[in-house]
């Protein structure tokens, strides 16, 4: 009951209390926040090296807002999923979606479109190689050295589509001495997590590392009407790395990795029914209880996951001189998707989806030249090319679960439909970045020119009811002739051959140069270019202290949606968005390096933000589409405090405030269908005003050979909404989570054993809300989980 009534003020006081209990203002490195170091470690804050600017630098020397989470912290806090990572990074929000695609929003900047071919606002990389689409990132977080999250536009070095920031997974690398290790965990719902690696030399110049991860768990959700279970996990991931150093000047690294996602997607919970009436079979569907485990789903659609990815990365570094290095970075990624998802939260087939034949093939090549980091003048210059091809095919099933009749009788006998959307994207870029030291000042500047070319073709087509011919012909003939009649055109009649093709009605009045309203395939092109840039200055009044100020502009490429389009109006693209960022910050190591304080304030001028919205379709009412929001703003600040007051005792507290609002947008309300609504002053979605995380850990000697350790973490997030202008029904409410852990380890850190609990007070919360046709549903987060983990290392 305590957590149900905790307020933002109480959460802030709790964080302050934890830091006060730890020390008079002392904190640990952000990179290891939450980790339990060996009792013999120094009480000083440990310096961490990052590659946030594509060169190795101490975190306190990087004039950007960067959160780095070490492998030690990931393991100590049992962080194993994307949702877990979002909980520990201030300003980062993770949301689940219908196609099982993760959606990242960072400081109010994000794109909630789950089309496979939609670029994100927060780009993700593995060792600087792009994972350009969010769906590719789901099972990458294993055998890592650290995770770096860069905030604000990162277009100059990381390219288009990093308007909100960039997440870089740094994989643990091959070693020149033999090392091996394994982690085995068991938790609630019979969850088994296994991870292992072997690393070492193959020859004098070649080293290798092989690692893998397996997760298996029983279904954690159940139908509250039929008793069936769902939500089981069967995930497998692996990585093979080679590092070859034939000379002192040449380094070659190869990384082959991949994963297989089996099991079942999380089930949504029905929270409301729209368009109620006796003709609507879901009118009397039961509303889900306020329990994350209770969710209804259609048994005949059999929700499942069968997705896989493989990626190859090749990197070559050659030192022309002692101070000049050329780098070639090549990557190819192949993703295939097959899955089924119940979108309505009922046992009926009201909005059930099958995603089949979907996939992405992505190629990227970067070539850059950089000098060393020891002199007063530092530069990076390069060229980048990428080619991405996506295909997105889905079937929508709204038959009754027992008979071949639709649950939407007003659709005129339509029982199943399908749509596909194919996109080809090519991007060309040239970039440069310079830094110049003048005394205690560093002047910085960067620029990147990008040219983006995108082609799309999409098609909405009918799937015949069993034992009959395509039922769409009469209905779509009727709708097409309605549009033609409005323009004084003669009526048409579709032949049986026509009904087997694309049924999206051309709503522009032009097809092949003649005025018409005939069904057919949608074809689109989008060619754009932009100039991203950054300028800033760093000031170092003393070692361990940095003040910085940056102005930057970034862009995200335009995009076509993947939708079941009634007319081509739905298939129209959004154009590129831009973000102007103003940011200033402070990084300071204080009190003899026992306190690390990071503070940043920022203001974003956000132009043409891309959103998933609705249109008022003349045939079917509210249907999905993309839209641009002309102007919005984001302003806020972050405070990160980490302390190591005495040997073995660590504490941290992070607080983020964000005010993200629309300044100019007149459009359709996706909830009510109201056309021409003025959204000025509305909050941007997936952006809590307040985020707080705080925790403490303690490592202490038990004997000469054993150490004990324990820790606690608290996370609070205020409420937000699922889309602009949403009512309380689409609210993502505030929540507070508490995690606990305790264990014992060998003093030489050769093995450890810990018991842990996550969301130990079983807080009921959710990370997204959506509606498909007649139902409003939410994605509940997992309930309380607990278990034990054993790890061992060999050296």
VOGU-3710 file (C-alpha; in Angstrom, 3 decimals, decimal comma):
1> xxxxxxxxxx> 0,000/0,000/0,000  2,901/2,339/0,677  3,974/2,461/-2,961  0,481/3,201/-4,166  0,448/6,525/-2,372  4,053/7,664/-2,725  4,287/11,172/-4,193  7,016/12,851/-6,271  7,999/14,875/-3,203  8,238/11,733/-1,098
11> xxxxxxxxxx> 10,315/10,037/-3,765  12,702/12,994/-3,837  13,022/12,915/-0,063  13,755/9,199/-0,233  16,563/9,829/-2,685  18,016/12,558/-0,512  17,819/10,306/2,512  19,744/7,561/0,769  22,557/9,926/-0,176  22,615/11,429/3,289
21> xxxxxxxxxx> 22,851/7,978/4,824  25,715/7,134/2,501  27,873/10,139/3,241  27,941/13,895/3,500  27,512/14,300/-0,266  29,532/11,443/-1,753  28,751/9,345/-4,838  29,938/6,633/-7,181  30,787/6,757/-10,858  27,690/6,812/-13,047
31> xxxxxxxxxx> 29,193/3,966/-15,019  29,037/1,654/-12,053  25,997/2,996/-10,237  24,382/0,198/-8,353  27,369/-2,136/-8,658  28,957/-3,787/-5,657  32,746/-3,334/-5,864  35,256/-5,423/-4,012  35,863/-4,331/-0,462  39,522/-3,669/-1,243
41> xxxxxxxxxx> 38,715/-1,110/-3,948  39,520/2,556/-3,537  36,812/4,773/-2,040  37,471/7,292/-4,807  35,161/7,600/-7,800  36,543/5,413/-10,556  37,226/7,121/-13,890  35,649/5,486/-16,912  36,715/5,664/-20,546  34,010/6,020/-23,235
51> xxxxxxxxxx> 33,932/6,303/-27,030  30,987/8,703/-27,220  32,802/10,862/-29,816  34,339/7,918/-31,732  37,628/8,234/-29,851  38,586/7,073/-26,375  38,073/9,751/-23,725  37,543/9,923/-19,997  33,872/10,460/-19,278  34,609/13,678/-17,382
61> xxxxxxxxxx> 36,411/15,050/-20,461  33,421/14,638/-22,790  31,502/17,875/-23,215  28,194/16,080/-23,768  25,558/14,556/-21,536  26,443/10,864/-21,494  25,189/8,115/-19,203  27,462/5,065/-19,131  26,409/1,832/-17,435  29,165/-0,711/-16,842
71> xxxxxxxxxx> 28,994/-4,477/-17,194  29,487/-4,739/-13,436  26,415/-2,563/-12,815  24,358/-4,492/-15,370  25,127/-7,770/-13,636  24,793/-6,479/-10,078  21,326/-5,030/-10,754  20,207/-7,976/-12,906  19,613/-5,721/-15,930  18,818/-8,091/-18,782
81> xxxxxxxxxx> 16,238/-6,366/-21,017  15,739/-3,107/-22,897  13,079/-2,089/-20,406  15,597/-2,612/-17,574  18,168/-0,377/-19,281  15,591/2,398/-19,701  14,916/2,295/-15,954  18,548/3,155/-15,131  19,127/5,880/-17,755  17,724/9,309/-16,778
91> xxxxxxxxxx> 15,371/10,693/-19,437  15,042/7,422/-21,395  11,583/5,855/-21,769  10,855/2,404/-23,187  7,455/1,425/-24,602  6,109/-1,865/-25,949  4,175/-1,901/-29,224  1,832/-4,007/-31,336  4,518/-5,429/-33,608  6,732/-6,179/-30,591
101> xxxxxxxxxx> 8,989/-3,325/-31,723  10,593/-1,362/-28,878  9,987/2,387/-28,936  12,601/4,645/-27,325  11,906/8,216/-26,248  14,804/10,255/-24,884  14,144/13,639/-23,284  10,762/13,819/-25,009  12,128/12,985/-28,470  10,809/9,775/-30,029
111> xxxxxxxxxx> 8,815/8,284/-32,890  6,002/5,928/-31,907  5,640/4,211/-35,268  6,112/0,457/-35,372  6,510/0,124/-39,144  9,560/-2,064/-39,740  10,959/0,488/-42,196  10,642/3,487/-39,841  13,874/4,991/-38,590  13,885/5,932/-34,887
121> xxxxxxxxxx> 14,700/9,228/-33,172  17,116/7,424/-30,843  19,569/5,381/-32,905  21,216/2,242/-31,560  24,691/0,904/-32,345  26,791/-2,121/-31,508  30,449/-1,096/-31,374  29,570/1,959/-33,531  27,952/-0,248/-36,214  24,299/0,726/-36,701
131> xxxxxxxxxx> 21,267/-1,310/-35,724  19,198/1,184/-37,730  15,715/-0,061/-36,837  14,493/-0,554/-33,248  13,247/-4,100/-33,856  16,868/-5,150/-34,436  17,953/-4,164/-30,927  15,850/-6,500/-28,796  18,389/-9,165/-27,763  21,718/-7,353/-28,144
141> xxxxxxxxxx> 22,343/-6,647/-24,454  24,611/-9,547/-23,423  28,352/-9,958/-22,784  28,827/-6,197/-22,748  31,653/-4,023/-21,547  29,259/-1,100/-21,045  26,295/0,797/-22,499  26,697/4,444/-23,482  23,654/6,691/-23,906  24,333/10,040/-25,601
151> xxxxxxxxxx> 21,625/12,676/-25,167  20,634/15,406/-27,577  21,152/15,491/-31,372  24,096/13,306/-32,431  23,823/13,885/-36,174  27,371/15,095/-36,826  29,125/11,858/-35,833  26,286/9,325/-35,720  24,207/10,553/-38,645  20,577/11,010/-39,566
161> xxxxxxxxxx> 17,918/9,685/-37,196  19,715/10,466/-33,932  17,594/13,551/-33,186  16,989/12,488/-29,626  20,323/10,776/-29,016  22,222/7,542/-29,525  22,625/4,297/-27,595  25,910/2,469/-28,140  26,345/-1,091/-26,880  30,044/-1,828/-26,339
171> xxxxxxxxxx> 30,649/-5,570/-26,532  33,300/-7,177/-24,329  36,352/-7,732/-26,557  38,719/-10,657/-27,205  41,559/-10,800/-24,688  45,247/-11,644/-25,069  45,107/-13,991/-22,092  42,691/-16,846/-21,483  39,468/-15,849/-19,744  36,134/-17,569/-19,358
181> xxxxxxxxxx> 33,011/-17,075/-17,331  29,403/-18,040/-16,892  26,258/-16,673/-15,264  23,314/-18,861/-14,370  20,115/-17,510/-12,877  16,757/-18,938/-11,864  13,693/-16,855/-11,094  9,949/-16,620/-10,900  7,875/-18,276/-13,649  10,622/-20,883/-13,982
191> xxxxxxxxxx> 12,868/-18,346/-15,647  16,307/-19,688/-16,526  18,960/-17,194/-17,662  22,269/-18,595/-18,831  25,194/-16,618/-20,212  28,778/-17,692/-20,904  31,933/-16,573/-22,696  35,371/-17,879/-23,599  38,136/-15,506/-24,669  41,832/-15,718/-25,361
201> xxxxxxxxxx> 44,674/-15,929/-27,879  44,546/-18,211/-30,916  47,993/-17,230/-32,235  50,448/-14,508/-31,293  48,544/-12,011/-33,454  45,001/-13,383/-33,350  42,610/-13,486/-30,403  38,987/-14,593/-30,219  35,931/-14,372/-28,010  32,809/-16,566/-28,149
211> xxxxxxxxxx> 29,783/-15,714/-26,029  26,131/-16,642/-25,822  22,958/-16,208/-23,849  19,831/-18,353/-23,392  16,622/-17,306/-21,646  13,680/-19,646/-21,092  10,598/-18,945/-18,992  7,045/-20,165/-18,587  4,104/-17,968/-19,484  3,608/-15,208/-16,925
221> xxxxxxxxxx> 0,160/-14,098/-18,138  -3,141/-15,959/-18,097  -6,580/-15,538/-19,606  -8,974/-14,563/-16,832  -11,874/-16,129/-18,754  -10,397/-19,348/-20,186  -7,421/-20,007/-17,902  -4,973/-20,392/-20,808  -1,424/-19,110/-20,286  0,735/-16,977/-22,552
231> xxxxxxxxxx> 3,931/-14,915/-22,463  6,542/-17,685/-22,342  10,093/-16,891/-23,420  12,491/-18,840/-25,634  15,369/-16,519/-26,558  18,813/-17,457/-27,883  21,690/-15,112/-28,737  25,346/-15,570/-29,666  28,414/-13,603/-30,699  31,796/-14,573/-32,194
241> xxxxxxxxxx> 34,583/-12,004/-32,341  38,071/-12,094/-33,826  40,804/-9,516/-33,362  43,889/-9,674/-35,584  46,931/-7,439/-35,031  49,592/-8,535/-37,537  51,629/-5,324/-37,062  51,811/-2,453/-34,635  49,897/-0,302/-37,126  47,132/-2,617/-38,336
251> xxxxxxxxxx> 44,147/-3,832/-36,324  41,317/-5,909/-37,792  38,169/-6,808/-35,831  35,336/-9,103/-36,952  32,056/-9,505/-35,099  29,420/-12,063/-36,134  26,361/-12,015/-33,907  22,746/-13,049/-34,032  19,673/-13,986/-32,056  16,492/-16,010/-32,247
261> xxxxxxxxxx> 13,321/-14,866/-30,492  10,729/-17,544/-29,816  7,921/-17,807/-27,318  4,899/-15,497/-27,128  4,466/-11,707/-27,103  3,014/-10,007/-24,016  -0,778/-9,926/-24,049  -2,626/-6,624/-23,851  -5,382/-5,844/-21,359  -8,807/-4,559/-22,416
271> xxxxxxxxxx> -9,665/-1,375/-20,520  -12,544/0,079/-22,583  -14,855/-0,622/-25,532  -15,623/2,047/-28,113  -18,665/2,117/-30,441  -20,762/0,076/-28,057  -23,989/-1,381/-29,360  -25,913/-4,629/-29,812  -24,335/-5,236/-33,249  -20,823/-5,096/-31,824
281> xxxxxxxxxx> -19,765/-8,472/-30,334  -17,099/-6,902/-28,075  -19,613/-4,609/-26,346  -19,960/-7,013/-23,441  -16,347/-8,203/-23,398  -15,047/-8,256/-19,795  -12,647/-5,518/-18,722  -9,299/-6,824/-17,464  -8,603/-6,711/-13,707  -5,870/-4,429/-12,402
291> xxxxxxxxxx> -3,414/-7,288/-12,336  -0,595/-7,525/-14,899  -1,031/-11,278/-15,221  -4,706/-11,145/-16,271  -5,240/-10,558/-20,004  -7,585/-12,157/-22,535  -6,551/-13,260/-26,025  -7,882/-15,274/-28,942  -6,780/-18,870/-28,794  -7,302/-19,500/-32,489
301> xxxxxxxxxx> -4,839/-16,803/-33,543  -2,273/-18,493/-31,287  0,006/-15,511/-30,445  3,624/-16,462/-31,072  7,102/-15,101/-31,875  9,481/-16,520/-34,455  11,913/-13,702/-35,217  15,614/-13,908/-35,988  18,558/-11,625/-36,740  22,150/-12,042/-37,785
311> xxxxxxxxxx> 24,773/-9,345/-38,218  28,327/-9,135/-39,470  30,627/-6,247/-38,539  34,110/-5,683/-39,913  36,416/-2,954/-38,675  39,907/-2,089/-39,937  42,122/0,512/-38,251  45,430/1,438/-39,876  47,877/3,968/-38,449  49,464/5,838/-41,341
321> xxxxxxxxxx> 51,633/7,650/-38,823  51,865/7,738/-35,046  49,145/10,403/-35,096  46,966/9,609/-38,111  44,544/6,653/-38,364  42,160/5,594/-41,093  39,161/3,475/-40,066  36,845/1,382/-42,206  33,638/0,162/-40,554  31,388/-2,199/-42,526
331> xxxxxxxxxx> 28,221/-3,895/-41,322  25,426/-5,998/-42,758  22,307/-6,941/-40,811  19,502/-9,299/-41,828  16,260/-9,489/-39,825  13,267/-11,795/-40,451  9,923/-11,494/-38,664  7,101/-13,975/-38,166  4,679/-13,483/-35,321  1,025/-13,240/-34,321
341> xxxxxxxxxx> -0,438/-10,755/-31,859  -3,859/-10,224/-30,280  -4,517/-6,488/-30,392  -7,977/-6,266/-28,817  -7,577/-8,029/-25,458  -10,642/-10,216/-25,955  -11,295/-13,831/-26,875  -13,000/-12,610/-30,081  -11,176/-11,951/-33,357  -11,781/-8,230/-33,347
351> xxxxxxxxxx> -8,248/-6,992/-34,094  -5,837/-9,900/-34,351  -2,653/-9,517/-36,356  -0,341/-11,928/-38,109  3,001/-10,490/-39,196  4,520/-12,744/-41,826  7,036/-12,333/-44,602  8,452/-9,227/-42,932  12,113/-8,421/-42,815  14,933/-5,910/-43,157
361> xxxxxxxxxx> 18,267/-6,053/-44,938  20,645/-3,292/-43,967  24,144/-2,448/-45,238  26,388/0,322/-43,917  29,877/1,497/-44,827  31,830/4,240/-43,090  35,338/5,433/-43,892  36,970/8,017/-41,669  40,293/9,647/-40,933  41,264/10,867/-37,466
371> xxxxxxxxxx> 44,324/12,074/-35,642  45,378/11,133/-32,124  43,861/12,607/-29,018  47,043/13,875/-27,342  47,553/17,159/-29,180  45,661/20,437/-28,847  44,007/19,983/-32,280  41,862/16,918/-32,899  39,765/16,057/-35,913  37,628/13,335/-37,489
381> xxxxxxxxxx> 36,480/13,426/-41,120  34,634/10,765/-43,029  32,131/9,453/-45,539  29,154/7,197/-44,877  26,796/5,187/-47,062  23,873/3,007/-46,042  21,259/0,996/-47,892  18,194/-0,390/-46,119  15,409/-2,504/-47,580  12,337/-3,394/-45,548
391> xxxxxxxxxx> 9,272/-5,449/-46,322  6,333/-5,428/-43,955  3,423/-7,815/-44,514  0,545/-8,209/-42,065  -2,843/-9,866/-41,930  -5,718/-8,558/-39,863  -8,207/-11,196/-38,700  -11,631/-10,193/-37,363  -13,540/-13,455/-37,712  -15,441/-14,897/-34,806
401> xxxxxxxxxx> -13,398/-17,490/-32,949  -15,881/-20,280/-33,627  -17,702/-19,413/-36,859  -16,646/-17,764/-40,101  -18,455/-14,494/-39,535  -16,962/-11,129/-38,776  -17,141/-9,364/-35,435  -17,562/-6,129/-37,389  -20,741/-6,703/-39,427  -20,787/-3,099/-40,683
411> xxxxxxxxxx> -17,787/-4,009/-42,856  -20,116/-5,818/-45,208  -18,934/-9,366/-44,760  -15,193/-8,724/-44,638  -13,534/-11,254/-42,343  -9,806/-10,918/-43,044  -7,601/-8,418/-44,807  -3,891/-7,936/-45,338  -1,451/-5,249/-46,332  2,174/-4,976/-47,317
421> xxxxxxxxxx> 4,579/-2,055/-47,352  8,013/-2,205/-48,965  10,572/0,549/-48,612  14,036/1,057/-50,106  16,218/3,653/-48,422  19,639/4,973/-49,382  21,629/7,525/-47,406  24,823/9,361/-48,395  26,768/11,498/-45,941  30,009/13,398/-45,457
431> xxxxxxxxxx> 31,005/14,630/-42,002  33,734/16,297/-40,004  34,368/17,183/-36,382  37,148/19,310/-34,841  38,313/20,282/-31,355  40,961/22,859/-30,490  42,407/23,531/-27,037  43,339/27,071/-26,002  44,530/26,982/-22,427  41,647/25,711/-20,299
441> xxxxxxxxxx> 39,168/26,179/-23,149  38,253/23,734/-25,899  36,400/24,978/-28,946  34,357/22,372/-30,795  32,558/22,186/-34,090  31,075/19,560/-36,361  29,036/19,315/-39,529  27,401/16,551/-41,555  25,667/16,720/-44,928  23,168/13,921/-45,581
451> xxxxxxxxxx> 21,187/13,048/-48,675  18,345/10,553/-48,201  16,389/8,786/-50,919  13,380/6,611/-50,159  10,960/4,666/-52,351  7,832/2,967/-51,082  5,150/0,723/-52,498  2,223/-0,564/-50,492  -0,930/-2,531/-51,058  -4,088/-3,338/-49,105
461> xxxxxxxxxx> -5,745/-6,522/-50,246  -8,514/-8,848/-49,202  -8,253/-12,380/-47,897  -11,219/-14,445/-49,027  -13,463/-16,014/-46,445  -13,210/-19,776/-46,290  -15,360/-21,417/-48,966  -16,039/-18,193/-50,883  -14,447/-15,792/-53,326  -12,937/-12,484/-52,260
471> xxxxxxxxxx> -15,669/-10,625/-50,337  -14,051/-7,225/-50,825  -15,181/-6,610/-54,420  -18,743/-5,339/-53,813  -17,733/-3,210/-50,837  -14,773/-1,544/-52,514  -16,691/-1,003/-55,740  -19,227/0,866/-53,633  -16,607/2,995/-51,837  -14,712/3,798/-55,045
481> xxxxxxxxxx> -17,913/4,910/-56,767  -18,786/7,167/-53,834  -15,537/9,051/-54,386  -16,001/9,069/-58,157  -19,538/10,371/-57,815  -18,309/13,317/-55,758  -16,182/14,308/-58,764  -18,845/13,643/-61,413  -17,065/10,553/-62,762  -18,954/7,539/-64,092
491> xxxxxxxxxx> -19,231/4,435/-61,894  -16,949/1,437/-62,287  -17,267/-2,280/-61,673  -14,437/-4,444/-60,346  -13,792/-7,745/-62,058  -12,790/-10,895/-60,127  -9,207/-10,297/-61,246  -9,297/-6,798/-59,772  -10,363/-8,098/-56,383  -7,228/-10,227/-56,136
501> xxxxxxxxxx> -5,028/-7,157/-56,495  -4,559/-4,007/-54,420  -7,719/-2,405/-53,086  -6,342/0,888/-51,737  -8,396/3,598/-53,452  -6,427/6,398/-55,057  -7,775/9,412/-53,159  -5,597/11,989/-54,942  -7,801/11,904/-58,051  -4,830/11,006/-60,233
511> xxxxxxxxxx> -3,576/7,635/-61,330  -1,514/7,349/-64,484  -2,134/11,037/-65,232  -5,929/10,740/-65,543  -8,571/11,789/-62,996  -9,847/8,586/-61,441  -10,662/6,878/-58,169  -9,617/3,329/-58,951  -8,166/0,860/-56,470  -4,504/0,024/-56,973
521> xxxxxxxxxx> -0,997/-0,088/-55,571  0,411/2,980/-53,838  3,809/4,194/-55,062  5,741/6,972/-53,376  9,129/8,693/-53,386  10,762/10,943/-50,819  14,092/12,658/-51,525  15,516/14,899/-48,798  18,794/16,414/-47,701  19,951/18,275/-44,623
531> xxxxxxxxxx> 22,938/19,778/-42,859  23,393/18,724/-39,241  25,878/20,673/-37,154  27,189/21,287/-33,675  29,217/24,065/-32,061  30,345/24,349/-28,475  32,944/25,245/-25,918  34,363/23,341/-22,930  36,016/24,973/-19,923  38,215/23,043/-17,485
541> xxxxxxxxxx> 38,999/25,273/-14,482  40,842/22,391/-12,824  41,421/18,653/-13,264  38,215/16,751/-12,631  35,886/19,632/-13,466  34,300/20,463/-16,809  31,785/23,105/-17,817  30,369/22,887/-21,327  27,868/24,601/-23,620  26,653/23,270/-26,964
551> xxxxxxxxxx> 24,335/24,338/-29,754  23,369/21,607/-32,206  20,901/20,888/-34,970  19,848/17,400/-35,980  17,462/15,809/-38,446  15,418/12,644/-38,782  14,522/11,412/-42,265  10,942/11,304/-43,488  9,022/8,056/-43,577  6,130/6,151/-45,146
561> xxxxxxxxxx> 3,740/4,198/-42,902  2,809/0,535/-43,058  -0,972/0,594/-42,686  -4,103/-1,168/-43,923  -4,904/1,785/-46,178  -8,447/2,332/-47,367  -7,288/5,260/-49,518  -3,883/6,551/-50,525  -4,343/9,439/-48,084  -3,309/7,002/-45,355
571> xxxxxxxxxx> -0,135/6,057/-47,209  1,249/9,591/-47,492  4,665/10,147/-45,862  5,796/12,506/-43,170  8,672/14,785/-44,091  11,941/15,067/-42,179  11,896/16,611/-38,735  14,555/18,847/-37,202  15,609/19,727/-33,686  17,667/22,706/-32,525
581> xxxxxxxxxx> 19,283/21,988/-29,151  20,749/24,413/-26,621  22,497/22,716/-23,699  24,879/23,610/-20,888  26,294/21,359/-18,227  28,760/20,687/-15,452  30,761/17,580/-14,559  32,672/17,753/-11,317  34,668/15,358/-9,193  34,429/16,687/-5,644
591> xxxxxxxxxx> 35,471/16,007/-2,056  38,705/14,232/-2,922  36,991/12,289/-5,722  34,367/10,745/-3,450  31,519/12,669/-5,071  30,745/12,904/-8,779  28,179/15,545/-9,732  26,800/15,925/-13,249  24,284/18,656/-14,049  22,798/19,600/-17,428
601> xxxxxxxxxx> 20,071/22,007/-18,599  18,628/21,920/-22,105  16,121/23,547/-24,430  14,922/21,984/-27,718  13,184/23,780/-30,567  11,448/20,858/-32,287  10,178/21,359/-35,854  7,877/18,989/-37,803  7,944/16,237/-35,203  6,756/12,936/-36,696
611> xxxxxxxxxx> 3,900/11,154/-34,943  1,616/8,186/-35,480  -1,879/9,627/-35,691  -5,258/9,028/-37,338  -7,194/10,318/-40,312  -10,964/10,553/-40,770  -11,323/8,047/-43,599  -14,438/8,586/-45,766  -15,047/4,819/-45,801  -14,229/3,416/-42,357
621> xxxxxxxxxx> -13,851/6,346/-39,956  -10,665/6,670/-37,877  -7,693/4,895/-39,444  -3,938/5,011/-38,837  -1,691/7,531/-40,601  1,446/9,604/-40,005  1,513/13,348/-39,357  3,976/16,184/-38,752  3,602/18,466/-35,727  4,871/21,857/-36,976
631> xxxxxxxxxx> 6,347/23,133/-33,713  6,955/21,863/-30,197  9,471/22,554/-27,450  11,273/20,528/-24,820  13,003/22,064/-21,819  14,404/20,547/-18,683  17,380/19,634/-16,544  19,141/16,566/-15,154  21,098/16,001/-11,957  23,238/12,912/-11,391
641> xxxxxxxxxx> 25,010/12,388/-8,070  27,135/9,348/-7,306  29,102/8,798/-4,134  31,760/6,516/-2,672  32,161/7,940/0,853  34,019/4,986/2,331  35,462/1,804/0,941  32,652/-0,523/-0,189  29,776/1,922/0,336  28,150/3,433/-2,742
651> xxxxxxxxxx> 25,101/5,596/-3,353  23,578/7,439/-6,288  20,632/9,707/-7,063  19,460/10,842/-10,496  16,690/13,354/-11,114  15,266/14,513/-14,449  12,685/17,216/-15,108  11,229/17,573/-18,616  8,542/19,926/-19,895  7,648/18,857/-23,454
661> xxxxxxxxxx> 4,721/20,604/-25,140  3,166/21,290/-28,513  3,427/24,926/-29,601  1,730/24,717/-32,986  -0,432/21,884/-34,327  -3,967/21,755/-35,688  -5,052/18,265/-36,637  -7,334/15,362/-35,902  -7,827/14,048/-32,406  -6,914/10,343/-32,724
671> xxxxxxxxxx> -9,167/9,470/-29,799  -12,370/11,324/-30,673  -11,983/11,877/-34,416  -12,515/15,631/-34,011  -11,092/17,388/-37,085  -9,287/20,709/-36,835  -8,526/20,471/-33,117  -5,945/22,905/-31,812  -3,346/21,028/-29,742  -1,299/24,045/-28,681
681> xxxxxxxxxx> -0,094/23,475/-25,126  -0,695/19,703/-25,169  2,009/17,496/-23,678  4,197/15,335/-25,865  3,672/11,589/-25,318  5,969/9,167/-23,479  7,578/12,024/-21,554  7,101/12,037/-17,769  7,680/15,423/-16,175  9,668/13,824/-13,349
691> xxxxxxxxxx> 11,991/10,838/-13,253  13,952/9,807/-10,192  16,233/6,885/-9,507  18,242/6,395/-6,356  19,990/3,547/-4,633  22,679/2,311/-2,309  24,986/-0,702/-2,263  27,441/-1,991/0,301  30,269/-4,501/0,006  31,891/-5,750/3,234
701> xxxxxxxxxx> 34,370/-8,450/4,251  32,957/-11,567/5,902  36,291/-13,370/6,187  39,715/-13,283/4,570  38,293/-15,036/1,495  34,646/-13,932/1,397  32,794/-10,654/0,952  29,131/-9,974/1,522  27,198/-7,402/-0,474  23,719/-5,960/-0,746
711> xxxxxxxxxx> 21,830/-3,130/-2,364  18,529/-1,406/-2,981  17,252/0,711/-5,877  14,183/2,924/-6,172  12,747/4,285/-9,429  9,938/6,810/-9,751  8,298/8,119/-12,934  5,427/10,568/-13,094  2,470/10,084/-15,394  2,471/10,649/-19,142
721> xxxxxxxxxx> 0,207/9,768/-22,073  0,288/7,568/-25,165  -0,425/10,299/-27,702  -0,924/14,032/-28,048  -4,242/15,259/-26,672  -5,098/11,957/-24,988  -7,672/11,737/-22,199  -7,234/9,912/-18,900  -8,124/6,660/-20,681  -4,803/6,756/-22,523
731> xxxxxxxxxx> -2,785/7,854/-19,517  0,376/5,977/-18,531  0,197/6,509/-14,800  3,034/7,274/-12,420  4,732/4,402/-10,655  7,451/3,644/-8,136  9,528/0,469/-8,233  11,835/-0,992/-5,607  14,522/-3,607/-6,317  16,559/-5,447/-3,671
741> xxxxxxxxxx> 19,595/-7,744/-3,787  22,043/-9,455/-1,418  24,788/-11,988/-1,846  28,247/-13,278/-1,189  31,355/-13,419/-3,348  34,907/-14,644/-3,354  37,219/-11,793/-2,326  39,181/-12,252/-5,566  35,915/-11,907/-7,523  36,221/-15,413/-9,004
751> xxxxxxxxxx> 32,624/-16,306/-8,150  29,521/-14,761/-6,641  26,044/-15,775/-5,554  23,159/-13,387/-5,033  19,431/-13,421/-4,416  17,398/-10,590/-5,860  13,933/-9,157/-6,210  12,617/-6,711/-8,799  9,475/-4,667/-8,304  9,352/-6,322/-4,919
761> xxxxxxxxxx> 6,130/-4,542/-3,870  4,385/-5,883/-7,006  3,435/-2,467/-8,386  0,890/-2,672/-11,222  1,932/-0,340/-14,053  2,017/-0,239/-17,857  4,197/1,364/-20,529  1,790/1,908/-23,443  -1,890/2,287/-24,367  -3,459/1,889/-27,817
771> xxxxxxxxxx> -6,738/1,254/-29,563  -7,572/-0,843/-32,590  -11,064/-0,319/-33,991  -13,417/-0,870/-31,042  -11,110/-1,690/-28,121  -8,718/0,287/-25,927  -5,881/-1,776/-24,492  -2,732/-1,361/-22,428  0,573/-3,249/-22,191  1,162/-4,219/-18,551
781> xxxxxxxxxx> 4,716/-4,514/-17,257  5,854/-7,679/-15,527  4,833/-8,199/-11,902  7,204/-8,820/-8,994  10,024/-11,180/-9,884  12,666/-12,768/-7,722  15,378/-15,328/-8,036  19,014/-16,240/-7,534  22,076/-15,859/-9,749  25,446/-17,603/-9,630
791> xxxxx> 28,453/-16,380/-11,614  31,966/-17,747/-12,025  35,126/-16,523/-13,762  38,240/-18,398/-14,880  41,519/-16,657/-15,621
//
